[in-house]
Amino acid sequence: MSAEPRQAASLILLRDSGDGAEVLLVQRNPEQRFMGGAWVFPGGAVNSAEDADHAATAVRELEEEAGIALPGDTEVVPYSRWITPDGEGVSIRFDTWFYAARAPDGAVARPDGGECVDARWLTPAGALALHAKDELALVFPTIKHLERLSETDSVDETLAAARGRKVEPVLPKVTLRDGVPQVLMPGDPGYDDA
């Protein structure tokens, strides 16, 4: 029986630097059952009390996990929507809306020490390079977001691109090829048959 995805939201917090736009990543507590030790965008499940306000959830999670409060007039732009693949043995699934926002000037990340134990500002390309050297644990959706984020050079450019893009749900599929799990994205060869 397939697990019903829980509604969730994440915030891609951005700031400009001399090397281009940087993004805030937080490290999940290694002791956590779901994605323990992985570096991710701050985020979490939507509380039913919030009437499924995904943007409010993303902003709340940023403050809870990284200690950064966004001013009330901060533009929070829908960026993407990812749904955890279904499959045998998958018991935790999320339907996650990702939002992008500019960091307040001088924002300092202070991980909560419970859910998140560390935080770093990195360029998307820098984060991907550290991951390639096994120095930064990233999960598939974060990698895909960092790849897209690395296509823009500034916060303004990133937010403008997000404003101009229609958010369509992305549902990766996992298939076995020669006994090795392989993630297929919509549009990949074999996706419709998986």
LUMTOR-835977 format. One record per residue (C-alpha): x, y, z; residue in one letter. Coordinates in steps of 0.05 Angstrom, whole numbers, plus 32768, in hexadecimal, padded with zeros to 4 digits. Example, Ala and Ser with C-alpha at 12.3 -4.5 7.8 and 13.67 -1.06 7.14 Angstrom:
<recs>
80F67FA6809CA;81117FEB808FS;
</recs>
This chain:
<recs>
800080008000M;801D80437FECS;802B80788021A;800380B8801AE;803280F48013P;80318126804BR;802C81708038Q;806E81948044A;809481D38032A;80DD81E9802DS;80FE822C8026L;8138823A7FF7I;815782768019L;8186829E7FECL;81B982D67FF4R;81E982F67FC4D;823482ED7FCDS;827382FE7FA6G;826F82B87F88D;822682BE7F73G;81E682AB7F97A;81EE827F7FD5E;81BA82527FF3V;81B0823D803CL;81B681F38049L;81AA81D3808DV;81C3819080A4Q;818E816280C0R;819E813F8101N;81C280FE80EEP;819780D98122E;815680E980FCQ;813380B180D8R;812380D9809AF;816080F58074M;818C80F580B2G;81CD811A80A6G;81B881368063A;81C0817F8050W;817D819B803AV;815581DB8035F;813081EC8076P;80EB81CE8074G;80B881A08093G;807181868094A;803581B4808EV;800B81B880CEN;7FC181AF80C1S;7FB681EC80EEA;7FD6821680B9E;7FA182028086D;7FD781E68058A;7FF9822A8050D;8039820F8032H;805D8253802EA;804F82618077A;806A821B8088T;80AA82288061A;80B5826B8085V;80A6824B80C9R;80D6821180BDE;810E824180A8L;8106826580EBE;810082248113E;813A81FF80F3E;816A823780E2A;815682718110G;814982A180D7I;810882C980D8A;80F182E88096L;80D4832E8099P;808A832E808AG;809383518047D;80C4831D802CT;80AF83007FE9E;80A982B57FEEV;80A782997FA7V;808E82537F95P;80CA822F7F76Y;80B781E57F6DS;808E81AC7F87R;80AA81667F92W;808681277FA6I;80AD80ED7FC5T;80AC80B07F98P;807E80777FABD;809880317FAFG;80A37FF27FD7E;80BD8002801DG;80B0804D8017V;808B805F8057S;809A80AA805AI;808580D58020R;807E81208018F;805B814E7FE7D;808A818A7FF0T;808381D17FD6W;80C681F57FD1F;80C882417FD6Y;810082727FC9A;810D82B27FF0A;814382E67FFAR;816682E2803EA;8161831F806BP;81A18348806CD;81D3832C809DG;81AB82ED80ABA;81D182BB80D5V;81BA827380D6A;81B68253811BR;81A2820A8116P;817081F3814AD;819E81BA8161G;816481898160G;814A817F8119E;818681A380FAC;81CD81A28115V;81F381CE80E3D;81E8820380AEA;8211821E8074R;820B8252803EW;822482357FFCL;821F82447FB3T;81F6820D7F91P;823381FA7F67A;825E81F97FA6G;822D81CB7FCAA;822B819C7F8FL;8277819B7F8BA;827C81887FD5L;824981527FCBH;827181367F90A;82AD81307FC0K;8282810D7FF5D;828A814A8023E;8241815D8024L;8207812B8028A;81D081407FF8L;8190811C7FE5V;817481187F9FF;814181517FA2P;817481817FC1T;81A6816F7F8AI;8173817D7F54K;816181C07F74H;81AA81D47F7AL;81B581C27F31E;817C81F17F1DR;819282277F4EL;81D882257F30S;81BB823D7EEEE;81AF82837F0BT;81E482B37F25D;81BF82E07F55S;818482E07F85V;815E830F7F57D;816982E17F1BE;815582A47F43T;811582C37F5DL;810382DF7F18A;810C829A7EFAA;80DF827C7F30A;80A982B07F26R;80A882A17EDBG;80A382567EE2R;8063822E7EECK;806B81FE7F26V;805A81B77F10E;805E817C7F40P;809D81517F36V;809481077F47L;80D680E17F3EP;80D180967F35K;810380627F4FV;811180267F24T;81447FEE7F28L;81777FE97EF0R;81A67FAD7EF7D;81927FAA7F41G;81A67FF27F4DV;817080267F5FP;816B805D7F2CQ;8142809D7F32V;811C80B27EF5L;810180F87EEBM;80C4810A7EC1P;80DB810C7E79G;811480DA7E84D;8114809D7E57P;80EE80657E78G;80C980937EAAY;808480837E8FD;809280387E92D;80AD80397ED9A;
</recs>
